[in-house]
Amino acid sequence: MTNTVIQVEALHKRYGKLVAVKGIDFTVKQGEIFGLIGPDGAGKTTTFHILGGVMEASGGNIQILGKPPRDARLSIGYLTQQFSLYLDLSIDENLRYSAGLREVTENTFVQRRHKYLRLMSLEKFGDRLAGRLSGGMKQKLALCCALISQPEILLLDEPTTGVDPVSRREFWDVLAAIAAEGVTVVVATPYLDEAERCDRIALMYAGEIHQIGTLSQLRESLGLQRLEVRTNSIEAAERVLQDATNNTQSSIVDVQTFGDRLDVLVKDAVVATATVKKIFAQQQLQLNNIQTADATLENVFVTRLRASGNDPEFISFPRSRQQQPNPLTPFPSREGGNDLPSPHRGGVGGEVAIGANKLRKVFGDFSAVKGVDLEIHYGEIYGLLGANGAGKTTTIKILCGLLEPTSGKITLAGQTQNLRSSALRKRIGYMSQKFTLYDDLTIIQNLEFYCGVYGVARQLRRSKIDWVLATCGLIGRENMLTGQLPGGWKQRVAFGASVMHEPEILFLDEPTSGVDPLARRQFWRLINEFARSGTAVLVTTHYLEEAEQCNRMGFMVAGEMVVQGSPSEIKAAQPGQLIEIVTDKTQDASNLLKTQLAAWRVSIFGDRLHLVLDHPNADIPHIRSILQTNQINLHSLRPIPFSLEDAFIGIVQRTEEGQGGQMTTDH
C-alpha cells in the first residue's frame, strides 16, 4: 500500500496577525502511522483542524483522498484533544450515538461494535457508564467511536494524555492493527517515547515542519551518539561535563541528569568515553559505569531546536543555599536565604522527609492502599508509579495530610501528629493531578492567591510571581485568563504556584501531563534544582521515560508496593532478555507471536517488534522456526536493553498473573 492519501502543500493558517502555520508540506501514505510532534503552540492542533475539514486554511493546497478536507469528512475519524464522550451514557450508548451521526445502518453497527470492542478488550463492559471508565478505557472507547463509521483516515490529537503505561501500550498495538487493515493514522503527541512507534515522524515547531523521517533516519541525521554515565557524584559530574560542552574541540555536545545517571550526547563515543574518564580522574570523581546507547528522539528534537535558536533559556532556582553563584535569573529566596536546617540540605541520603509504615486505606469494601512502606529523604526525587487505579493518588493524599489513613504510621517533615496543621502545610507544596487553578482568574491573580494561601511575605510576592512568569515563558501574558491557556502552559503555572513558598517537601501528581518535550525538560531541571537545595520531591507520572529522572521509585499494583529501587536497579533486576526483531510483515509477525507468547510480551514499535523472552537461548530458535514456517522473513534479531516502560509492564503483568518476580514464557 503505497498510494498517497494525504497531500499537504504550502499550508498556511493566520489568526489576525498571528501566523500559526507557516507553509508546511508533507504527504501520508495509506496504512501509515504518521506522527506530528512538537511543543505547545507549534501548530499541530491547527493543522489537525484543517485536515479534519472543521477549519479553512488561509493558503496552500490540501487534498484528503483526492478531495478538499471539507468534502472528505465522511471518510475521516477525528479524536480531538478535548475529551469527546458523554460521561452519563454507557459504552454502547456512546457508540450508538456516534454511529447515528455517521448514518451507520443497524446491521453494520452490530458487526462493527463487536469487532472494535473486542479489539479494545471492552466487549464485557458495554453497559458501563463512560464516566466510570479508567483513563485508558475512555480513550479506547473514544477511538471506537471514531472508528464506528470505518473511516479511511484517523486523526488523533494527543490521544494518550493521562493514560497509564499498560493502557498506552495496548492503545498503540490497536493502532498498529488498524493501520495494518489499511486505515491511515495521523497522530500528534508530546511524548517522544511513544512517537517512536510511528512509521514516520515530522518534527514541528513555530508553525513549521523542520524534519520528516523514520526513527532510524532521524537518529542517523543527528550524527551523534549517547553515553549513559553512572556515578555517585551526579551533581559534580554534571557540572564538570557541562563545562566540557563549552570547549569547541570537545566531543561532548549535551549533558542531562536522569535520576541515577547522566546522559551525555557526543560526536564520537570512543573519543568521548576517553574524555569522560580523563575528566573524572582529574576531578577525583568516582565513575561507576559508562556505556554507549542509541540516541533518543528527544535528543534529536532538542538538538534541532537548539540549532535553530528555539531552546528557551533555563530560569534557575538559586544556589544561594549551596553558596554558589547563579548567573541566571534567581529564584527569590526567603529572607535569610538559608531556611532549611542543615540536615535537610545534604542531598540524597539525609533525614527522612516522608515516611509510611504499613499504610492502609479502605473505602467501604474496597482496599485502595494495602500496607505500603516507603521512605523519602530530603534532597531526593522519588517516583511513585502505577497503572490507573493502582492507589497512587490516594497514597499521596494520605501522605500530605489531605486524607486520613485507615491504619498505619506517617512521618511528614519530622512530625507524626497534627499533619493537617497550617504550620506544617506551609512547609509543603502540592500540585494535584487535576488542574487546581481558577480558570476565570488571570494568571497573575491566581499566583497572588497562592502567595496568600502559602503565607508568602508581602515584600517577596512580586519577585516570586515575576520568577514564575519568567520560568513559564508568560511575561506579557500575565493578564490572560488562565482558562485560555494551552494545557502545557497551565501545568507550568500550577507548578510555579506550588513552589513559590520554597517548600521543604513537594508533592507533584502527574505534573507534566500534556506538557511538550521542551517544557518537560525545563520542568525536570527545575525539580532537580529544588531537590539539590534540599527539597524532598514525591512525583507520580505515567511516562516512564521521564520517570528515569527520579533517584528512586516504587511501582504500585492494585494498592500494593511491588518493587522499589533506582531506575538502573529496577531495569537490571528484570528476568530474561528484551529482543528487537525486524521482519517483512510486522503486523503478521506480531499476531503470530501473540499466539505463542503472552500478549504483553509482544509489542510493535514502528517497523520492528519488541519481545520479552525469559529463556532467550531456547526461545529464539523456536521464534525463527515459526516465522520461517509462516513465510515471514526475519531481517534482523538483536538483544536490546530493557527500558523502564518494559520493566514496568513486565512487573505489573507478572504481579497480576500471580507469578511474583518469576515467570515462564507461555509456549
C-alpha positions as CSV (number, residue, x, y, z in Angstrom):
1,M,0.0,0.0,0.0
2,T,2.0,3.0,-1.3
3,N,-0.7,5.4,-2.6
4,T,-0.7,8.8,-1.1
5,V,-4.0,9.7,0.7
6,I,-3.0,13.0,2.3
7,Q,-1.2,15.7,0.4
8,V,-0.3,19.0,2.1
9,E,1.5,21.7,0.1
10,A,2.4,25.2,1.4
11,L,-0.3,25.1,4.1
12,H,-0.7,28.5,5.9
13,K,-3.1,29.5,8.7
14,R,-3.4,33.0,10.1
15,Y,-5.4,34.3,13.0
16,G,-5.3,38.0,12.5
17,K,-1.6,39.0,12.8
18,L,-0.6,35.6,14.3
19,V,0.7,33.1,11.7
20,A,0.0,29.7,13.3
21,V,1.1,27.5,10.4
22,K,3.8,28.8,8.0
23,G,3.8,26.9,4.7
24,I,4.2,23.3,5.7
25,D,4.5,20.4,3.3
26,F,4.0,16.6,3.9
27,T,2.4,13.5,2.4
28,V,1.0,10.4,4.2
29,K,0.5,7.1,2.5
30,Q,-2.3,4.6,3.0
31,G,-1.9,2.4,6.1
32,E,0.9,4.5,7.5
33,I,1.1,5.8,11.1
34,F,2.4,9.3,10.7
35,G,3.5,11.2,13.8
36,L,3.3,15.0,14.2
37,I,5.3,16.1,17.3
38,G,6.2,19.4,18.7
39,P,5.8,21.8,21.7
40,D,2.7,23.7,22.7
41,G,1.9,26.3,20.1
42,A,3.8,24.6,17.3
43,G,0.6,24.5,15.1
44,K,-0.2,20.8,15.5
45,T,-3.9,21.2,16.5
46,T,-4.5,23.9,13.9
47,T,-3.1,21.5,11.3
48,F,-5.5,18.8,12.5
49,H,-8.5,21.1,12.4
50,I,-7.7,21.9,8.7
51,L,-7.1,18.2,7.9
52,G,-10.4,17.3,9.5
53,G,-12.3,19.8,7.5
54,V,-13.5,21.8,10.5
55,M,-11.4,24.9,9.7
56,E,-10.3,26.5,6.4
57,A,-6.7,27.1,5.6
58,S,-5.5,30.7,4.8
59,G,-3.4,29.3,1.9
60,G,-2.0,26.2,0.3
61,N,-3.3,23.0,-1.3
62,I,-4.6,20.3,1.0
63,Q,-6.0,17.1,-0.5
64,I,-7.6,14.3,1.5
65,L,-8.3,11.2,-0.6
66,G,-8.1,13.5,-3.6
67,K,-10.7,15.9,-2.3
68,P,-10.6,19.2,-0.2
69,P,-10.8,18.2,3.5
70,R,-14.4,19.5,3.9
71,D,-15.6,17.2,1.1
72,A,-13.8,14.2,2.6
73,R,-15.2,14.5,6.2
74,L,-17.3,11.4,6.0
75,S,-14.1,9.4,5.4
76,I,-12.3,10.9,8.4
77,G,-12.4,9.8,12.0
78,Y,-11.2,12.6,14.4
79,L,-10.3,12.1,18.0
80,T,-9.9,15.6,19.5
81,Q,-7.6,16.7,22.3
82,Q,-10.6,17.6,24.5
83,F,-12.4,14.5,25.8
84,S,-15.4,13.9,23.5
85,L,-17.5,11.2,25.2
86,Y,-20.8,11.6,27.1
87,L,-19.9,10.5,30.6
88,D,-23.5,9.9,31.6
89,L,-24.0,7.4,28.7
90,S,-22.8,3.8,28.6
91,I,-20.2,2.5,26.2
92,D,-22.9,1.1,24.0
93,E,-24.9,4.3,24.1
94,N,-21.9,6.4,23.2
95,L,-21.1,4.1,20.3
96,R,-24.7,4.1,19.0
97,Y,-24.8,7.9,19.2
98,S,-21.6,8.2,17.1
99,A,-23.0,5.6,14.6
100,G,-26.2,7.6,14.3
101,L,-24.3,10.8,13.5
102,R,-22.5,8.9,10.7
103,E,-25.6,7.2,9.4
104,V,-24.3,3.7,10.1
105,T,-27.0,1.1,9.5
106,E,-28.1,-1.2,12.4
107,N,-26.7,-4.4,10.9
108,T,-23.4,-2.7,10.1
109,F,-23.3,-1.1,13.6
110,V,-23.7,-4.5,15.3
111,Q,-20.9,-6.0,13.4
112,R,-18.5,-3.1,13.9
113,R,-19.4,-2.8,17.6
114,H,-18.5,-6.4,18.2
115,K,-15.2,-6.0,16.1
116,Y,-13.9,-2.9,17.8
117,L,-14.9,-3.6,21.4
118,R,-13.2,-7.0,21.1
119,L,-10.1,-5.3,19.6
120,M,-10.1,-2.8,22.5
121,S,-10.9,-5.6,25.1
122,L,-14.1,-3.7,26.1
123,E,-16.6,-6.3,25.0
124,K,-17.6,-7.2,28.6
125,F,-18.3,-3.6,29.6
126,G,-21.0,-2.4,27.1
127,D,-23.4,-1.3,29.8
128,R,-20.8,0.6,31.9
129,L,-21.1,4.4,32.1
130,A,-18.3,6.2,30.3
131,G,-17.8,8.3,33.4
132,R,-16.9,5.1,35.4
133,L,-14.1,4.0,33.0
134,S,-10.4,4.4,33.7
135,G,-8.5,6.9,31.6
136,G,-7.2,4.2,29.3
137,M,-10.6,2.7,28.8
138,K,-12.1,6.1,28.0
139,Q,-9.5,6.7,25.3
140,K,-10.2,3.2,23.8
141,L,-13.9,4.0,23.8
142,A,-13.3,7.4,22.1
143,L,-11.2,5.5,19.5
144,C,-14.1,3.0,19.0
145,C,-16.5,6.0,18.4
146,A,-14.1,7.4,15.8
147,L,-13.8,4.1,14.1
148,I,-17.5,3.1,14.1
149,S,-18.0,4.7,10.7
150,Q,-15.0,2.7,9.4
151,P,-13.1,5.8,8.2
152,E,-10.2,5.6,5.8
153,I,-8.2,8.2,7.7
154,L,-7.9,8.6,11.5
155,L,-6.7,11.9,13.1
156,L,-5.7,11.5,16.7
157,D,-4.7,14.7,18.6
158,E,-2.7,13.7,21.7
159,P,-4.9,10.6,22.3
160,T,-2.9,9.1,25.3
161,T,-2.5,12.1,27.6
162,G,-3.1,10.9,31.2
163,V,-3.2,7.2,30.1
164,D,-1.1,4.8,32.1
165,P,1.8,2.8,30.5
166,V,-0.1,-0.5,30.2
167,S,-3.1,1.0,28.6
168,R,-0.9,3.2,26.4
169,R,1.0,0.2,25.0
170,E,-2.3,-1.6,24.4
171,F,-3.6,1.6,22.6
172,W,-0.6,1.7,20.3
173,D,-0.9,-2.0,19.5
174,V,-4.5,-1.4,18.5
175,L,-3.4,1.5,16.2
176,A,-0.9,-0.8,14.6
177,A,-3.6,-3.4,14.0
178,I,-5.9,-0.7,12.5
179,A,-3.1,0.6,10.2
180,A,-2.4,-3.0,9.0
181,E,-6.0,-3.1,7.7
182,G,-5.3,-0.1,5.5
183,V,-6.5,2.8,7.8
184,T,-4.2,5.8,7.7
185,V,-3.4,7.2,11.1
186,V,-2.0,10.7,11.8
187,V,-1.2,11.2,15.4
188,A,0.0,14.2,17.4
189,T,1.8,13.5,20.7
190,P,4.0,15.4,23.1
191,Y,5.6,12.1,24.3
192,L,8.6,11.2,22.3
193,D,8.9,7.7,23.6
194,E,5.6,6.8,22.1
195,A,6.3,8.8,18.9
196,E,9.0,6.2,18.3
197,R,6.1,3.8,17.4
198,C,5.2,5.8,14.3
199,D,6.3,4.7,10.8
200,R,7.4,8.3,10.1
201,I,7.7,11.3,12.3
202,A,7.5,15.1,11.5
203,L,9.2,17.5,13.9
204,M,7.1,20.6,14.1
205,Y,7.7,23.9,16.0
206,A,6.9,27.6,15.5
207,G,4.4,26.7,12.7
208,E,7.0,24.9,10.5
209,I,8.0,21.3,9.9
210,H,11.7,21.1,10.2
211,Q,12.4,17.4,9.5
212,I,10.5,14.3,8.5
213,G,11.8,10.7,8.5
214,T,11.7,7.3,10.2
215,L,13.1,7.0,13.6
216,S,16.3,5.4,12.2
217,Q,16.6,8.3,9.6
218,L,16.2,10.9,12.3
219,R,18.8,9.3,14.6
220,E,21.3,8.9,11.7
221,S,20.8,12.5,10.6
222,L,21.6,13.7,14.1
223,G,25.1,12.3,13.7
224,L,25.5,11.9,17.5
225,Q,25.7,9.1,20.0
226,R,24.6,8.8,23.6
227,L,26.6,7.8,26.6
228,E,25.0,6.7,29.9
229,V,27.3,7.6,32.7
230,R,26.7,6.3,36.2
231,T,28.4,7.9,39.2
232,N,27.8,8.6,42.9
233,S,28.5,12.3,42.3
234,I,25.8,13.2,39.8
235,E,25.7,17.0,40.5
236,A,29.5,17.5,40.5
237,A,29.8,15.3,37.4
238,E,27.1,17.2,35.5
239,R,28.9,20.5,36.3
240,V,32.3,19.4,35.0
241,L,30.9,17.7,31.9
242,Q,28.7,20.7,31.2
243,D,31.9,22.8,31.2
244,A,33.4,20.4,28.6
245,T,30.5,21.2,26.2
246,N,31.8,24.8,26.1
247,N,35.1,23.6,24.6
248,T,34.8,23.7,20.8
249,Q,37.3,20.9,20.5
250,S,35.3,18.6,22.8
251,S,33.3,15.6,21.5
252,I,30.7,16.3,24.3
253,V,27.6,18.2,23.0
254,D,25.0,18.0,25.7
255,V,24.6,16.7,29.3
256,Q,21.4,15.9,31.1
257,T,20.7,14.4,34.5
258,F,18.4,11.3,34.7
259,G,17.9,10.3,38.3
260,D,20.8,7.9,38.9
261,R,22.8,8.6,35.7
262,L,23.9,11.3,33.3
263,D,23.0,11.2,29.6
264,V,25.9,12.6,27.6
265,L,25.3,13.4,23.9
266,V,28.6,13.0,22.0
267,K,30.0,13.3,18.5
268,D,32.2,10.2,18.8
269,A,31.5,7.6,21.5
270,V,35.1,6.2,21.7
271,V,36.7,9.6,21.9
272,A,34.1,10.9,24.4
273,T,34.4,7.9,26.6
274,A,38.1,8.5,27.0
275,T,37.4,12.2,27.6
276,V,34.8,11.4,30.3
277,K,37.2,9.0,32.1
278,K,40.0,11.6,31.9
279,I,37.8,14.4,33.4
280,F,36.6,12.1,36.2
281,A,40.2,11.1,37.1
282,Q,41.3,14.8,37.1
283,Q,38.3,15.8,39.3
284,Q,38.7,12.7,41.5
285,L,35.1,11.7,40.8
286,Q,34.1,8.0,41.1
287,L,33.0,6.6,37.7
288,N,30.8,3.5,38.3
289,N,29.9,2.7,34.7
290,I,29.8,4.2,31.2
291,Q,28.1,2.6,28.2
292,T,27.0,3.6,24.7
293,A,23.3,3.7,23.8
294,D,21.1,4.8,20.9
295,A,20.2,8.5,20.7
296,T,16.6,9.1,21.6
297,L,14.0,11.0,19.7
298,E,14.2,13.6,22.4
299,N,17.9,14.0,21.7
300,V,17.0,14.7,18.0
301,F,14.2,17.1,18.9
302,V,16.1,19.2,21.4
303,T,19.3,19.3,19.2
304,R,17.3,20.6,16.2
305,L,15.6,23.2,18.4
306,R,18.9,24.4,19.7
307,A,20.4,24.6,16.2
308,S,17.5,26.9,15.2
309,G,17.7,29.0,18.4
310,N,14.4,27.8,19.8
311,D,15.6,26.2,23.0
312,P,14.4,28.6,25.8
313,E,16.9,29.9,28.3
314,F,16.7,28.0,31.6
315,I,15.5,30.1,34.5
316,S,17.2,28.6,37.5
317,F,16.5,28.1,41.2
318,P,19.1,30.0,43.2
319,R,22.1,28.2,44.5
320,S,22.3,30.6,47.4
321,R,21.6,27.8,49.8
322,Q,24.6,26.0,48.3
323,Q,26.8,29.0,48.5
324,Q,27.3,29.0,44.7
325,P,26.9,32.0,42.3
326,N,23.9,31.8,40.0
327,P,24.4,33.7,36.7
328,L,20.7,33.2,35.6
329,T,17.5,34.7,36.9
330,P,17.4,33.7,40.6
331,F,14.5,32.2,42.5
332,P,13.7,34.9,45.1
333,S,14.5,33.1,48.4
334,R,13.0,33.8,51.8
335,E,14.7,36.5,53.8
336,G,17.9,35.0,55.3
337,G,18.2,32.6,52.3
338,N,19.2,29.6,54.3
339,D,15.9,28.5,55.9
340,L,16.1,24.7,55.9
341,P,18.0,23.2,58.9
342,S,21.4,21.9,57.7
343,P,20.4,18.2,57.9
344,H,17.8,18.9,55.2
345,R,20.3,20.2,52.7
346,G,22.7,17.3,52.2
347,G,21.2,15.8,49.1
348,V,20.0,12.2,48.8
349,G,20.5,10.1,51.9
350,G,19.7,12.8,54.5
351,E,16.9,12.8,57.1
352,V,13.6,11.1,56.2
353,A,11.2,13.8,55.0
354,I,8.2,11.5,54.1
355,G,7.7,8.1,55.7
356,A,5.0,5.5,55.6
357,N,4.8,2.2,57.6
358,K,2.1,-0.3,56.8
359,L,-0.1,2.4,55.3
360,R,-3.7,1.2,54.5
361,K,-6.8,2.9,53.2
362,V,-10.2,1.3,52.8
363,F,-13.3,2.8,51.2
364,G,-16.2,0.6,52.3
365,D,-15.4,-2.9,51.0
366,F,-12.6,-1.6,48.7
367,S,-8.9,-1.6,49.8
368,A,-7.3,1.2,47.8
369,V,-3.9,1.1,49.6
370,K,-2.7,-2.2,51.2
371,G,0.2,-2.0,53.7
372,V,2.5,0.4,51.8
373,D,6.0,1.1,53.3
374,L,8.3,3.9,51.9
375,E,10.9,6.4,53.0
376,I,11.8,9.5,51.0
377,H,14.8,11.6,52.2
378,Y,15.4,15.3,51.9
379,G,17.2,16.1,48.6
380,E,15.7,13.0,46.9
381,I,13.3,12.7,43.9
382,Y,11.1,9.7,44.4
383,G,8.8,8.4,41.7
384,L,5.5,6.7,42.6
385,L,4.4,4.8,39.6
386,G,1.4,2.6,38.7
387,A,-1.4,2.0,36.3
388,N,-4.7,3.9,36.7
389,G,-6.4,2.7,39.9
390,A,-3.2,1.4,41.5
391,G,-3.6,3.7,44.5
392,K,-1.0,6.4,43.7
393,T,-3.2,9.4,44.2
394,T,-4.9,8.0,47.3
395,T,-1.4,7.4,48.8
396,I,-0.3,10.9,48.0
397,K,-3.4,12.4,49.6
398,I,-2.8,10.4,52.7
399,L,0.9,11.3,52.9
400,C,0.3,15.1,52.5
401,G,-2.5,15.1,55.1
402,L,-5.5,15.5,52.8
403,L,-6.9,12.1,53.6
404,E,-7.0,10.1,56.8
405,P,-5.5,6.6,56.6
406,T,-7.4,3.6,57.8
407,S,-4.3,2.4,59.6
408,G,-0.5,2.7,59.5
409,K,2.0,5.4,60.6
410,I,3.1,8.5,58.7
411,T,6.0,10.8,59.2
412,L,6.0,14.2,57.4
413,A,8.8,16.7,57.9
414,G,9.7,15.0,61.2
415,Q,6.2,15.1,62.5
416,T,3.8,12.2,63.2
417,Q,0.9,14.2,64.7
418,N,-1.2,17.2,63.6
419,L,-0.4,16.5,59.9
420,R,-3.2,18.9,58.9
421,S,-1.8,21.9,60.9
422,S,-1.4,25.1,59.0
423,A,2.2,25.4,60.2
424,L,3.1,22.1,58.6
425,R,1.2,22.8,55.4
426,K,3.3,26.0,54.8
427,R,6.3,23.7,54.6
428,I,4.7,21.5,51.9
429,G,4.0,22.2,48.2
430,Y,1.3,20.2,46.4
431,M,0.4,20.1,42.7
432,S,-2.6,17.9,42.1
433,Q,-3.3,15.7,39.1
434,K,-6.5,17.6,38.4
435,F,-5.7,21.2,37.4
436,T,-6.2,23.4,40.5
437,L,-6.0,27.0,39.3
438,Y,-9.1,29.2,38.7
439,D,-9.9,29.4,35.0
440,D,-11.9,32.7,35.5
441,L,-9.0,34.5,37.1
442,T,-5.9,35.8,35.3
443,I,-2.6,34.2,35.7
444,I,-1.3,36.9,38.0
445,Q,-4.5,36.8,40.1
446,N,-4.0,33.0,40.5
447,L,-0.4,33.5,41.6
448,E,-1.3,36.3,44.0
449,F,-4.0,34.0,45.5
450,Y,-1.5,31.2,46.1
451,C,1.0,33.6,47.7
452,G,-1.7,34.3,50.2
453,V,-2.6,30.6,50.7
454,Y,1.1,29.7,51.4
455,G,1.8,32.8,53.6
456,V,4.5,34.3,51.3
457,A,5.8,37.5,52.9
458,R,4.3,40.5,51.1
459,Q,7.7,42.1,50.3
460,L,8.6,38.9,48.4
461,R,5.4,38.3,46.5
462,R,6.1,40.4,43.4
463,S,9.6,39.0,42.9
464,K,8.3,35.4,43.3
465,I,5.4,36.0,40.8
466,D,7.9,37.5,38.3
467,W,10.1,34.4,38.7
468,V,7.1,32.1,37.9
469,L,6.2,34.2,34.8
470,A,9.7,34.1,33.5
471,T,10.1,30.4,34.2
472,C,6.8,29.7,32.4
473,G,7.5,31.9,29.4
474,L,4.5,34.0,30.2
475,I,5.9,37.5,30.6
476,G,3.5,39.8,28.8
477,R,0.7,37.3,29.1
478,E,0.1,37.6,32.9
479,N,-3.3,39.2,32.4
480,M,-4.6,36.4,30.3
481,L,-7.4,34.4,31.8
482,T,-6.0,31.0,32.9
483,G,-8.8,29.2,31.2
484,Q,-7.5,30.4,27.8
485,L,-4.0,28.8,28.2
486,P,-3.0,25.6,26.5
487,G,-2.8,22.6,28.8
488,G,1.0,22.6,29.0
489,W,1.2,26.3,30.0
490,K,-1.4,25.7,32.7
491,Q,0.7,23.0,34.1
492,R,3.7,25.3,34.2
493,V,1.7,28.0,36.1
494,A,0.4,25.3,38.5
495,F,4.0,24.1,39.2
496,G,5.1,27.7,39.8
497,A,2.2,28.3,42.2
498,S,3.2,25.1,44.2
499,V,6.8,26.1,44.8
500,M,6.7,29.9,45.4
501,H,6.9,29.4,49.1
502,E,10.1,27.2,48.8
503,P,8.6,24.0,50.4
504,E,10.7,21.5,52.2
505,I,8.5,18.8,50.7
506,L,7.0,18.8,47.3
507,F,4.2,16.5,46.0
508,L,3.7,16.5,42.3
509,D,0.9,14.4,41.0
510,E,1.4,13.9,37.2
511,P,2.9,17.4,36.8
512,T,3.8,17.1,33.1
513,S,0.6,15.5,31.7
514,G,0.1,17.1,28.3
515,V,3.3,19.2,28.6
516,D,5.5,19.4,25.4
517,P,9.1,18.0,25.3
518,L,10.9,21.3,25.8
519,A,8.7,22.4,28.7
520,R,9.0,19.0,30.3
521,R,12.8,19.2,30.1
522,Q,12.6,22.6,31.8
523,F,10.3,21.2,34.4
524,W,12.7,18.5,35.4
525,R,15.7,20.8,35.5
526,L,13.7,22.9,38.0
527,I,12.7,19.8,40.0
528,N,16.4,18.8,40.2
529,E,17.4,22.2,41.3
530,F,14.8,22.1,44.1
531,A,16.0,18.6,45.2
532,R,19.6,19.7,45.2
533,S,18.7,22.6,47.5
534,G,17.3,20.0,50.0
535,T,13.7,19.7,49.0
536,A,12.2,16.2,49.1
537,V,10.1,15.5,46.0
538,L,7.5,12.8,45.5
539,V,6.3,12.7,41.9
540,T,3.8,10.5,40.0
541,T,3.9,10.1,36.2
542,H,2.5,7.8,33.6
543,Y,5.5,8.5,31.3
544,L,8.3,6.0,32.2
545,E,10.9,7.8,30.0
546,E,10.6,10.8,32.3
547,A,10.5,8.6,35.4
548,E,14.1,7.9,34.7
549,Q,14.7,11.4,36.1
550,C,13.9,10.0,39.6
551,N,16.6,9.0,42.1
552,R,14.5,6.1,43.4
553,M,11.0,4.9,42.6
554,G,8.3,2.4,43.7
555,F,5.8,0.5,41.5
556,M,2.3,0.1,42.8
557,V,-0.1,-2.6,41.6
558,A,-3.6,-2.9,43.0
559,G,-2.8,-0.9,46.1
560,E,0.4,-2.7,46.9
561,M,4.1,-1.6,46.5
562,V,5.6,-4.4,44.5
563,V,9.1,-3.1,43.9
564,Q,11.3,-0.2,44.9
565,G,14.8,0.9,43.8
566,S,16.7,3.2,41.4
567,P,15.8,3.1,37.7
568,S,19.0,1.2,36.9
569,E,18.4,-1.3,39.7
570,I,14.8,-2.0,38.6
571,K,15.8,-2.5,34.9
572,A,18.8,-4.7,35.9
573,A,16.5,-6.9,38.0
574,Q,14.3,-7.9,35.1
575,P,14.4,-11.6,34.2
576,G,15.2,-12.7,30.7
577,Q,16.0,-10.5,27.7
578,L,14.4,-7.9,25.5
579,I,14.7,-8.8,21.9
580,E,14.2,-6.5,18.9
581,I,13.3,-8.2,15.6
582,V,12.7,-6.7,12.1
583,T,10.6,-8.7,9.6
584,D,9.0,-8.0,6.2
585,K,5.5,-8.4,7.8
586,T,5.4,-6.6,11.2
587,Q,1.7,-7.0,12.0
588,D,1.5,-10.6,10.8
589,A,4.6,-11.4,12.9
590,S,3.0,-9.7,15.9
591,N,-0.3,-11.6,15.5
592,L,1.5,-14.9,15.1
593,L,3.9,-14.5,18.1
594,K,1.0,-13.5,20.3
595,T,-0.4,-17.0,19.8
596,Q,2.9,-18.3,21.2
597,L,3.7,-15.8,23.9
598,A,1.6,-13.9,26.4
599,A,0.3,-10.8,24.5
600,W,2.1,-8.3,26.8
601,R,5.5,-9.9,25.7
602,V,5.0,-8.7,22.1
603,S,4.8,-5.1,21.1
604,I,5.1,-3.2,17.8
605,F,7.5,-0.2,17.6
606,G,7.2,1.3,14.1
607,D,8.7,-1.2,11.7
608,R,10.0,-3.6,14.4
609,L,8.8,-5.8,17.2
610,H,10.0,-6.0,20.9
611,L,9.8,-9.4,22.5
612,V,10.3,-10.2,26.2
613,L,11.8,-13.6,26.5
614,D,12.6,-15.3,29.8
615,H,14.7,-18.1,28.2
616,P,16.2,-16.5,25.0
617,N,18.6,-19.3,24.2
618,A,15.7,-21.8,24.0
619,D,13.1,-19.3,22.7
620,I,14.9,-17.6,19.8
621,P,15.4,-20.8,17.7
622,H,11.7,-21.5,18.2
623,I,10.7,-18.0,17.1
624,R,13.0,-18.2,14.0
625,S,11.3,-21.5,13.2
626,I,7.7,-20.4,13.4
627,L,8.4,-17.2,11.4
628,Q,10.0,-19.3,8.7
629,T,7.2,-21.8,8.7
630,N,4.7,-18.9,8.1
631,Q,6.7,-17.4,5.3
632,I,7.7,-14.3,7.3
633,N,11.3,-13.2,6.5
634,L,13.4,-12.2,9.5
635,H,15.7,-9.4,8.6
636,S,17.4,-8.8,12.0
637,L,17.2,-10.0,15.6
638,R,19.2,-8.5,18.4
639,P,19.1,-8.1,22.2
640,I,18.4,-4.5,23.4
641,P,18.4,-3.1,27.0
642,F,15.1,-3.1,28.9
643,S,13.5,0.4,29.1
644,L,11.8,1.4,32.3
645,E,8.5,1.0,30.4
646,D,9.3,-2.6,29.6
647,A,10.3,-3.2,33.2
648,F,7.1,-1.6,34.5
649,I,4.8,-3.6,32.2
650,G,6.6,-6.8,33.0
651,I,6.3,-6.3,36.7
652,V,2.6,-5.3,36.5
653,Q,1.8,-8.3,34.3
654,R,3.7,-10.8,36.4
655,T,2.1,-9.5,39.6
656,E,-1.4,-9.8,38.1
657,E,-0.5,-13.3,36.8
658,G,0.4,-14.2,40.4
659,Q,3.9,-15.2,39.5
660,G,5.7,-12.6,41.6
661,G,9.2,-11.9,40.3
662,Q,9.4,-15.3,38.5
663,M,7.8,-16.2,35.3
664,T,8.0,-18.5,32.3
665,T,7.3,-17.9,28.7
666,D,3.8,-19.1,27.6
667,H,4.5,-21.6,24.8
